[in-house]
Amino acid sequence: MTQSTYKVADSFTQLRNMVLSLTAEQLGLTESSAFPILAVVMETGYESAVASLVTVADGSASLYFSNGGGMIGSGHHDGVRDQAATLFIQASQTIEQFTAPPSCPLPELGATVFYLVTRGGIVSAGATNKELESDSHPLTALFAQGHNVISAIRVAQDQSS
């Protein structure tokens, strides 16, 4: 399955476009703020959908799926917020691996793409999940930390149920 064959819900497209167009002003961040990265988005292509992990500098964190649904607004949980903060640190440590993309397509099956929304625009990097699961890829730690955030979101959702 390639990215063009995913069923994509309107709500997913709207949420995705909203985060990819974030500005520092929308988040209430001043020029002197220490947040060069406004949002970290990790998108992984699975057989039935794309999973998008979205973390924002204001502390919000969500996981949503291209075919609809997800877990939105998990950033108010301490565990999620802590893991998301670590994701931002990892992203800032690997930002030299990122380049400005001509567009922001969904990942293909078995691949993960990271989008960093920065004050200067969007930068991206990605690889196959197999490459990211190896210890030799420069984005392995970022990939692993993204999964730590997802795990924290799931725990928070279970505790809220």
DARA-V795861 format. One line per field, one symbol per residue. phi: phi as a letter, one per 20 degrees, with the letter a starting at -180 (. if undefined). psi: psi as a letter, one per 40 degrees, with the letter a starting at -180 (. if undefined). Layout:
phi->???
psi->???
//
This chain:
phi->.egfeffcfgffgfffffffdgcfffemeegefedfdebddddcedfeaeedecccgeofbbcccfeonqcdneffegfffffffffffgfffdgfeecfefbcffffgncccdddedgepecbbaafffffefeeefdgfffffgfffgfffffffffef
psi->hideehhhiddddddddddeeiidddefhideiegdhdihhhhhhideihhhhhhieeeihihiideiiahifeeehdddddddddddddddeedeeiihidigiiiiheihhhhhhideahiiiiiiddddeieeheedddddddddddddddddddde.
//
